[in-house]
């Protein structure tokens, strides 16, 4: 039950109050996990892109 509450709190922060009406179950957890995993991959790849240098 505590894990479901934590998941709901996280999703409310990401998606707003509409997430309060969502059922928290294993499928929602799995999809949220995939979302975070894929997001992490994008961040890792973006770290390889050269950053612009500051002028001067």
mmCIF file of the C-alpha atoms, coordinates in Angstrom:
data_MODEL
# 
_entry.id   MODEL 
# 
loop_
_atom_site.group_PDB 
_atom_site.id 
_atom_site.type_symbol 
_atom_site.label_atom_id 
_atom_site.label_alt_id 
_atom_site.label_comp_id 
_atom_site.label_asym_id 
_atom_site.label_entity_id 
_atom_site.label_seq_id 
_atom_site.pdbx_PDB_ins_code 
_atom_site.Cartn_x 
_atom_site.Cartn_y 
_atom_site.Cartn_z 
_atom_site.occupancy 
_atom_site.B_iso_or_equiv 
_atom_site.pdbx_formal_charge 
_atom_site.auth_seq_id 
_atom_site.auth_comp_id 
_atom_site.auth_asym_id 
_atom_site.auth_atom_id 
_atom_site.pdbx_PDB_model_num 
ATOM 1  C CA . UNK A 1 1  ? 0.000  0.000  0.000   1.00 0.00 ? 1  UNK A CA 1 
ATOM 2  C CA . UNK A 1 2  ? 2.836  2.407  0.799   1.00 0.00 ? 2  UNK A CA 1 
ATOM 3  C CA . UNK A 1 3  ? 4.403  1.721  -2.599  1.00 0.00 ? 3  UNK A CA 1 
ATOM 4  C CA . UNK A 1 4  ? 1.120  2.565  -4.347  1.00 0.00 ? 4  UNK A CA 1 
ATOM 5  C CA . UNK A 1 5  ? 0.865  5.825  -2.410  1.00 0.00 ? 5  UNK A CA 1 
ATOM 6  C CA . UNK A 1 6  ? 4.445  6.743  -3.329  1.00 0.00 ? 6  UNK A CA 1 
ATOM 7  C CA . UNK A 1 7  ? 3.739  5.956  -6.982  1.00 0.00 ? 7  UNK A CA 1 
ATOM 8  C CA . UNK A 1 8  ? 0.587  8.074  -6.920  1.00 0.00 ? 8  UNK A CA 1 
ATOM 9  C CA . UNK A 1 9  ? 2.439  11.017 -5.333  1.00 0.00 ? 9  UNK A CA 1 
ATOM 10 C CA . UNK A 1 10 ? 5.135  10.799 -7.991  1.00 0.00 ? 10 UNK A CA 1 
ATOM 11 C CA . UNK A 1 11 ? 2.625  10.650 -10.843 1.00 0.00 ? 11 UNK A CA 1 
ATOM 12 C CA . UNK A 1 12 ? 0.657  13.593 -9.425  1.00 0.00 ? 12 UNK A CA 1 
ATOM 13 C CA . UNK A 1 13 ? 3.867  15.646 -9.448  1.00 0.00 ? 13 UNK A CA 1 
ATOM 14 C CA . UNK A 1 14 ? 4.537  14.686 -13.059 1.00 0.00 ? 14 UNK A CA 1 
ATOM 15 C CA . UNK A 1 15 ? 0.999  14.719 -14.514 1.00 0.00 ? 15 UNK A CA 1 
ATOM 16 C CA . UNK A 1 16 ? -0.931 16.906 -12.090 1.00 0.00 ? 16 UNK A CA 1 
ATOM 17 C CA . UNK A 1 17 ? -4.131 16.317 -10.147 1.00 0.00 ? 17 UNK A CA 1 
ATOM 18 C CA . UNK A 1 18 ? -5.635 14.098 -12.858 1.00 0.00 ? 18 UNK A CA 1 
ATOM 19 C CA . UNK A 1 19 ? -3.345 11.287 -11.652 1.00 0.00 ? 19 UNK A CA 1 
ATOM 20 C CA . UNK A 1 20 ? -5.283 11.197 -8.369  1.00 0.00 ? 20 UNK A CA 1 
ATOM 21 C CA . UNK A 1 21 ? -8.100 9.377  -10.166 1.00 0.00 ? 21 UNK A CA 1 
ATOM 22 C CA . UNK A 1 22 ? -5.819 6.733  -11.701 1.00 0.00 ? 22 UNK A CA 1 
ATOM 23 C CA . UNK A 1 23 ? -5.796 3.208  -10.296 1.00 0.00 ? 23 UNK A CA 1 
ATOM 24 C CA . UNK A 1 24 ? -2.346 2.309  -8.991  1.00 0.00 ? 24 UNK A CA 1 
ATOM 25 C CA . UNK A 1 25 ? -1.559 -1.256 -10.010 1.00 0.00 ? 25 UNK A CA 1 
ATOM 26 C CA . UNK A 1 26 ? 1.291  -3.352 -11.373 1.00 0.00 ? 26 UNK A CA 1 
ATOM 27 C CA . UNK A 1 27 ? 0.676  -2.198 -14.958 1.00 0.00 ? 27 UNK A CA 1 
ATOM 28 C CA . UNK A 1 28 ? 0.906  1.485  -13.985 1.00 0.00 ? 28 UNK A CA 1 
ATOM 29 C CA . UNK A 1 29 ? 4.093  0.749  -12.051 1.00 0.00 ? 29 UNK A CA 1 
ATOM 30 C CA . UNK A 1 30 ? 5.617  -1.100 -15.017 1.00 0.00 ? 30 UNK A CA 1 
ATOM 31 C CA . UNK A 1 31 ? 4.777  1.686  -17.471 1.00 0.00 ? 31 UNK A CA 1 
ATOM 32 C CA . UNK A 1 32 ? 6.174  4.314  -15.084 1.00 0.00 ? 32 UNK A CA 1 
ATOM 33 C CA . UNK A 1 33 ? 9.365  2.278  -14.700 1.00 0.00 ? 33 UNK A CA 1 
ATOM 34 C CA . UNK A 1 34 ? 9.726  2.026  -18.494 1.00 0.00 ? 34 UNK A CA 1 
ATOM 35 C CA . UNK A 1 35 ? 9.165  5.768  -18.827 1.00 0.00 ? 35 UNK A CA 1 
ATOM 36 C CA . UNK A 1 36 ? 11.940 6.527  -16.359 1.00 0.00 ? 36 UNK A CA 1 
ATOM 37 C CA . UNK A 1 37 ? 14.292 3.976  -17.889 1.00 0.00 ? 37 UNK A CA 1 
ATOM 38 C CA . UNK A 1 38 ? 13.820 5.367  -21.398 1.00 0.00 ? 38 UNK A CA 1 
ATOM 39 C CA . UNK A 1 39 ? 14.207 8.918  -20.108 1.00 0.00 ? 39 UNK A CA 1 
ATOM 40 C CA . UNK A 1 40 ? 17.509 7.951  -18.518 1.00 0.00 ? 40 UNK A CA 1 
ATOM 41 C CA . UNK A 1 41 ? 18.749 6.575  -21.844 1.00 0.00 ? 41 UNK A CA 1 
ATOM 42 C CA . UNK A 1 42 ? 17.983 9.896  -23.534 1.00 0.00 ? 42 UNK A CA 1 
ATOM 43 C CA . UNK A 1 43 ? 19.836 11.789 -20.817 1.00 0.00 ? 43 UNK A CA 1 
ATOM 44 C CA . UNK A 1 44 ? 22.864 9.507  -21.214 1.00 0.00 ? 44 UNK A CA 1 
ATOM 45 C CA . UNK A 1 45 ? 22.927 10.089 -24.978 1.00 0.00 ? 45 UNK A CA 1 
ATOM 46 C CA . UNK A 1 46 ? 22.503 13.865 -24.602 1.00 0.00 ? 46 UNK A CA 1 
ATOM 47 C CA . UNK A 1 47 ? 25.581 13.869 -22.351 1.00 0.00 ? 47 UNK A CA 1 
ATOM 48 C CA . UNK A 1 48 ? 27.569 12.847 -25.431 1.00 0.00 ? 48 UNK A CA 1 
ATOM 49 C CA . UNK A 1 49 ? 26.488 15.945 -27.382 1.00 0.00 ? 49 UNK A CA 1 
ATOM 50 C CA . UNK A 1 50 ? 29.107 18.721 -27.196 1.00 0.00 ? 50 UNK A CA 1 
ATOM 51 C CA . UNK A 1 51 ? 27.993 21.774 -25.259 1.00 0.00 ? 51 UNK A CA 1 
ATOM 52 C CA . UNK A 1 52 ? 28.517 25.246 -26.705 1.00 0.00 ? 52 UNK A CA 1 
ATOM 53 C CA . UNK A 1 53 ? 31.443 27.140 -25.271 1.00 0.00 ? 53 UNK A CA 1 
ATOM 54 C CA . UNK A 1 54 ? 30.877 30.387 -23.442 1.00 0.00 ? 54 UNK A CA 1 
ATOM 55 C CA . UNK A 1 55 ? 32.055 33.392 -25.462 1.00 0.00 ? 55 UNK A CA 1 
ATOM 56 C CA . UNK A 1 56 ? 35.271 35.025 -24.385 1.00 0.00 ? 56 UNK A CA 1 
# 
